[in-house]
Amino acid sequence: GVIFMGTPHQGAPKPFIAYTQGYNFGNTKISDTSIWEIMGNWEAGYQLIPKYSFIQDKETGEFWPVEKIYGTSWISQQEYEHYKDDPGNWKLRYGLPNREFTQKVVAFQNELGDKLDKYPWVQYYMIEGIDQPTTQYFIATLEWKDDIDFKGDAKRPVLILEEEVTNQGDGTVPARGAKVEGLDGHFTVKKDHGGIPSFPDTHPILTDLRKKISDAKAIGKLTTYRADIFFS
């Protein structure tokens, strides 16, 4: 059996801001800027970026296609700030910091799909955190800056993001990001993302699910499958 707790099956918008404006994930001992400086080569963070469009253009009201979100048609705010500090030596990067990881994440998301891989001997359950202020998507403004020397490249605007926050989520993963097809059971607790496992209301749910997963009939069914298939 598999029990998911706060799992971002469809992704979570918050990591995107760490790659653009900087975000320290609540760790006050390190700055947003410092996290941005090391985040570029954190591949797992790219895999958390949502599979769906999560940026709304402030001017048109339309949501960007995924290609524009991942593309190189804009400069991040942190990229611009670092360039301003040392314009003579800073080589501007367009879009997300690591192009290789950006391209790989699309293939990664397509491979995951929208539905759990079902095996007849596996039960899937989800415990989702709810009623916490959660970033749902970003509202984007593209600002043209006159102090950037593009050195022959096509001009690109700086991306400025505003967060759209509602209580539909666990503080990190919005309800849309947690959604997945193929569950055998879905439960909710009023707790933030990191606190779900230790939350007292979670424990009786886990106890009940463990009993279901360990049911004697279920164990009996498992013995009908070849071991080399089960453990492959």
Salt bridges, closest charged atoms under 4 A:
GLU37 OE2 - HIS82 NE2 2.82
GLU43 OE2 - LYS104 NZ 2.90
GLU79 OE1 - ARG93 NH2 3.11
GLU81 OE1 - LYS84 NZ 3.61
ASP114 OD1 - LYS51 NZ 2.90
GLU128 OE1 - HIS186 NE2 2.66
ASP131 OD2 - LYS190 NZ 3.67
GLU143 OE1 - LYS145 NZ 2.89
GLU162 OE2 - LYS58 NZ 2.92
GLU163 OE1 - LYS14 NZ 2.71
ASP170 OD2 - HIS193 ND1 2.82
ASP184 OD2 - LYS118 NZ 3.16
ASP192 OD1 - LYS191 NZ 3.78
ASP208 OD2 - LYS212 NZ 3.79
ASP228 OD2 - ARG226 NH2 2.48
